[in-house]
Amino acid sequence: MLGTLLGGLTNAAAAEELLATLADEALLLRVRSAAADNAVTPGTYVAATVRQLLDYGTEEVWLDLVGKMANSPQPGAAALQAILARAFPAPNAHACCGHEGHDHGQPEPVRRPS
């Protein structure tokens, strides 16, 4: 299941479809805004950002993801939410430690190729 979900999130068309199932409006707005800022579709931006997260995420990212899936009656939905929340953190996501540069394992923002 996790492989299928991750494969979908790294494919622009499938990522667009998965975004439509997400109930978190604030997260959807962050994704759409980041995509617009980079002049790409939300699906394309999600696919690139999630790919970067998968390639460069720390062990903490994976442990958090597996933990959320294990503790949820809907592990697929929990994984989707966790991955996207990690890839597109809320603006105040660093309030926990007061250190603006602390990244909690998030990748650098994906930039549109020139």
Buried (B, 14 or more C-beta within 10 A) or exposed (E): EBEEBBEBBBBBEBBBEBBEEBEBEEBBEBBBEBBEEBEBBBBBBBBBBBBBBBEEBEEEBEEBBBEBBEEBEEBBBBBBBBBBBBBBBEEEBBEEEEEEEEEBBBBEBBEEEE
